[in-house]
Amino acid sequence: MQIAFQAFLFVGGLTVALIASSRAVDYTRALAAALGAPAFVVGVALVSIGTDLPEIANSISAHVQGEGDINVGDSVGSVLTQYTLVVGLFPLVVAVLPIGRRQAAPVTVMTTIGLAITVAFVADGWLARWEGAVLVTAWLVFTWIVVRAVPGLVADKPPVVRHRGKLTQVGIILLALGIVGLGATVAVRALVRLAALAGVPEFVIAFFGASLGTSAPEIVVDVTALRRGSPGIAFGDALGSSLVDSTLSIGVGPLVAPAEVTPRLAVVGSVYALAAVAVVGAVLTARRRHDRWSGILFVALYLLAYFVLIRAT
């Protein structure tokens, strides 16, 4: 009975966070378009931040509750999920997708560096406040580098929103962010209790379970972008979200409240995600196209993670 109740709270909290996140993404894109923000910033920075709100909220909530494994497991698991599973499913929507080297390579390099920093930080089993500050700063620097390296390669067609006043849009975005945080807090608490009741390490359940749930906004936004003929937005969001997860999402939690992590699981999960990101980036950069063959490879990389991480427990 307890397991069913906690599962209900987890699903309910995550659903609230995802719905609010979707609204925040829509209004963020509309506001960016109204302000004349560069197109690539919309795809890689703004939209990716919007779709990563559940991970960011989970990070803060987890560390406030002293659950560092939930943060690292969800954030690193989301990097893997988005780079492999989410991108791997793109050819099911559009059979062949072109992608430029200057799109895939810079984001991949920055994401792998972020994961490498994470590996170094979690190896001692503790995420300190200064380490969080380093990761958040790395996100700012890496995003600036990526935007400078790939100017204007992504076009965005923002969704039609009901309220068009800029101040009203800002208010709606802030309200949506607050709701995301509330839903994520409920989901994190339920996830911790589920892990305890089921006897599953918190890191593992966050790496696979929570990351799939918190990656749902990317799936929704990216599939919509593909159907509307905007593959650049889809790639920009999926890869940009991974950059956010490997730096900002992991770092913001310990920046608020330091916490312990399980070193072995955190290192193995982060190293595997780093290797998978490098493979996906290399394939996209070398082929300059994404089709069903590369899609199968990427999904296989995601599925292999189950074997690798379970063996490490």
C-alpha positions in Angstrom: 0.0 0.0 0.0 2.9 2.4 0.9 4.6 1.7 -2.4 1.5 2.4 -4.4 0.9 5.6 -2.5 4.5 6.9 -3.0 4.3 5.9 -6.6 1.1 8.0 -6.9 2.8 11.0 -5.3 5.9 10.6 -7.6 3.8 10.4 -10.7 1.5 13.2 -9.6 4.3 15.5 -8.6 6.2 14.9 -11.8 3.1 15.4 -13.9 2.4 18.8 -12.2 6.1 19.7 -12.8 5.9 18.6 -16.5 2.7 20.5 -17.2 4.1 23.7 -15.6 7.4 23.2 -17.4 5.6 23.0 -20.7 3.8 26.3 -20.0 7.1 27.9 -18.9 8.8 26.7 -22.2 6.0 28.2 -24.3 6.1 31.6 -22.7 9.9 31.6 -22.6 10.1 31.0 -26.3 7.4 33.6 -27.0 9.2 36.2 -24.8 12.5 35.5 -26.4 11.0 36.0 -29.9 9.4 39.3 -28.8 12.7 40.5 -27.4 14.6 39.5 -30.6 16.9 37.0 -29.0 19.3 35.2 -31.3 17.7 32.0 -32.8 20.5 29.7 -31.5 20.1 31.0 -28.0 16.5 30.2 -28.2 17.2 26.6 -29.1 20.3 25.8 -27.0 20.0 28.1 -24.1 16.4 29.3 -23.5 14.4 26.3 -24.6 16.9 23.8 -23.1 16.6 25.7 -19.7 12.8 25.5 -20.0 12.7 21.8 -20.7 15.3 21.2 -17.9 13.3 22.9 -15.2 12.2 19.5 -13.6 15.9 18.4 -13.3 16.9 21.8 -11.9 14.1 21.8 -9.4 14.9 18.2 -8.5 18.5 19.1 -7.9 17.7 21.9 -5.4 14.9 19.9 -3.7 17.2 16.8 -3.4 20.1 18.7 -1.8 17.8 20.5 0.6 16.7 17.1 1.8 20.3 15.8 1.8 19.8 13.4 -1.1 22.8 14.0 -3.4 22.3 10.7 -5.2 18.9 11.8 -6.5 20.4 15.0 -8.0 23.4 13.3 -9.7 21.5 10.2 -10.7 18.7 12.3 -12.3 21.0 14.9 -13.9 23.5 12.4 -15.3 20.8 10.0 -16.3 19.0 12.8 -18.2 22.2 13.6 -20.1 22.4 9.9 -21.2 18.7 9.7 -21.9 18.6 12.9 -24.1 21.8 12.2 -26.0 21.0 8.6 -26.7 17.3 7.6 -26.3 15.7 11.0 -27.2 17.9 11.8 -30.1 17.8 8.1 -31.2 14.1 8.3 -31.6 14.2 11.3 -33.9 14.3 9.2 -37.1 11.0 7.6 -36.1 9.5 11.1 -36.7 11.6 12.2 -39.6 13.5 9.4 -41.4 16.7 11.4 -42.3 17.8 14.5 -40.5 20.8 16.7 -41.5 23.0 18.2 -38.8 26.1 20.4 -39.2 29.4 19.7 -37.6 29.4 23.1 -36.1 26.1 22.2 -34.4 27.0 18.8 -32.9 30.7 19.1 -32.1 30.8 22.2 -29.8 27.9 21.1 -27.6 29.3 17.5 -27.3 32.8 18.8 -26.3 31.4 21.1 -23.6 29.0 18.4 -22.3 31.8 15.8 -22.0 34.0 18.4 -20.1 31.1 19.0 -17.8 30.7 15.3 -17.1 34.5 15.0 -16.6 34.3 17.7 -14.0 31.4 15.9 -12.3 33.4 12.7 -12.2 36.2 14.5 -10.4 33.8 16.1 -7.9 31.8 13.0 -7.0 34.8 10.7 -6.6 35.2 11.7 -2.9 31.5 11.1 -2.1 30.7 14.7 -1.4 29.4 17.6 -3.5 30.5 20.9 -1.8 29.1 24.4 -2.3 32.3 25.5 -4.2 32.0 22.6 -6.6 28.4 23.6 -7.3 29.6 27.1 -8.0 32.2 25.7 -10.4 29.6 23.7 -12.4 27.2 26.6 -12.6 30.0 28.9 -13.8 31.0 26.2 -16.3 27.5 26.2 -17.7 27.6 30.0 -18.3 31.0 29.8 -19.9 30.2 26.7 -22.0 26.9 28.2 -23.2 28.7 31.4 -24.3 31.3 29.3 -26.2 28.6 27.2 -28.0 26.6 30.3 -28.9 29.7 32.0 -30.3 30.7 28.9 -32.2 27.3 28.3 -33.8 25.7 31.6 -34.5 22.2 31.7 -36.0 22.0 28.1 -37.2 18.7 27.3 -35.5 15.4 29.0 -36.5 12.5 29.0 -34.0 8.8 29.4 -34.6 7.5 30.2 -31.1 4.1 28.9 -30.1 1.1 31.1 -30.0 0.4 32.1 -26.4 -2.7 33.7 -24.9 -1.0 36.6 -23.1 1.4 38.7 -25.2 2.4 41.5 -22.8 6.0 41.1 -21.9 5.5 41.8 -18.1 2.6 39.4 -18.1 4.7 36.7 -19.8 7.5 37.2 -17.2 4.9 36.8 -14.4 3.5 33.6 -16.0 7.1 32.2 -16.4 7.9 32.9 -12.7 4.6 31.3 -11.6 5.2 28.2 -13.7 8.7 27.9 -12.3 7.3 28.0 -8.8 4.8 25.2 -9.6 7.6 23.2 -11.2 9.6 23.4 -8.0 6.6 22.4 -5.9 5.8 19.4 -8.1 9.5 18.3 -8.2 9.8 18.5 -4.4 6.8 16.1 -3.9 8.3 13.8 -6.6 11.7 13.7 -5.0 10.4 12.9 -1.6 8.3 10.1 -3.0 11.2 8.8 -5.0 13.4 8.6 -1.9 10.7 6.7 0.0 10.1 4.4 -3.0 13.8 3.5 -3.1 13.9 2.7 0.6 10.7 0.6 0.4 11.9 -1.3 -2.7 15.5 -1.7 -1.5 16.9 -0.1 -4.7 19.7 2.4 -4.4 18.5 6.0 -4.8 21.1 6.7 -7.5 19.9 3.8 -9.7 16.2 4.6 -9.4 17.0 8.3 -10.2 19.3 7.5 -13.0 16.8 5.4 -14.9 13.3 6.2 -13.5 13.5 9.9 -12.6 15.6 10.8 -15.7 13.0 9.3 -18.0 10.3 11.3 -16.3 12.2 14.6 -16.2 13.2 14.2 -19.9 9.6 14.1 -21.0 9.5 17.9 -21.7 12.4 17.4 -24.2 10.5 14.6 -25.9 7.4 16.7 -26.2 9.2 19.9 -27.5 11.5 18.0 -29.8 8.8 15.9 -31.4 6.7 19.0 -31.9 9.7 20.8 -33.5 10.4 17.9 -35.8 6.7 17.7 -37.0 6.8 21.4 -37.7 9.8 21.1 -39.8 12.3 22.6 -37.3 15.0 19.8 -36.8 17.4 22.5 -35.6 15.3 23.3 -32.6 14.9 19.6 -31.8 18.7 19.0 -31.9 19.4 22.3 -30.2 17.1 21.5 -27.3 18.2 17.8 -26.9 21.9 18.6 -27.0 21.6 21.9 -25.1 19.5 20.2 -22.4 22.3 17.7 -21.9 24.8 20.6 -21.5 22.5 22.1 -18.9 22.2 18.8 -17.1 25.9 18.1 -17.0 26.7 21.5 -15.4 23.9 23.8 -14.2 21.5 21.0 -13.1 24.1 19.1 -11.1 25.8 22.3 -9.7 22.7 24.2 -8.5 21.9 21.7 -5.8 25.2 21.7 -3.9 25.4 25.4 -4.4 22.2 25.7 -2.3 23.1 22.8 0.1 26.1 20.4 0.0 25.3 16.7 0.3 26.8 13.2 0.1 26.7 11.0 -3.0 27.6 7.3 -3.5 31.0 7.5 -5.2 31.1 4.2 -7.1 27.6 4.6 -8.7 28.1 8.3 -9.4 31.5 7.7 -11.0 30.4 4.7 -13.1 27.2 6.5 -14.2 29.0 9.7 -15.1 31.8 7.9 -17.0 29.4 5.8 -19.0 27.3 8.9 -19.9 30.5 10.7 -20.9 31.5 7.9 -23.2 28.0 7.6 -24.7 27.9 11.4 -25.4 31.3 11.2 -27.1 30.1 8.4 -29.3 26.9 10.1 -30.3 28.7 13.4 -31.0 31.4 11.7 -33.0 28.8 9.8 -35.2 26.7 12.9 -35.8 29.8 15.0 -36.6 31.3 12.4 -38.9 28.1 11.5 -40.8 26.5 15.0 -40.7 23.1 13.2 -40.9 21.0 11.2 -38.5 18.9 8.3 -39.8 17.5 5.0 -38.5 20.9 3.3 -38.4 22.4 5.9 -36.1 19.1 5.9 -34.2 19.4 2.2 -33.5 23.0 2.7 -32.3 22.0 5.5 -29.9 19.1 3.6 -28.4 21.4 0.6 -28.0 23.8 2.8 -26.0 21.0 3.8 -23.7 19.9 0.2 -23.1 23.5 -0.9 -22.4 23.6 1.5 -19.5 21.1 -0.7 -17.6 23.6 -3.6 -17.7 26.6 -1.4 -16.8 25.0 0.4 -13.8 23.2 -2.7 -12.4 26.6 -4.6 -12.5 28.1 -1.7 -10.5 25.5 -1.9 -7.7 
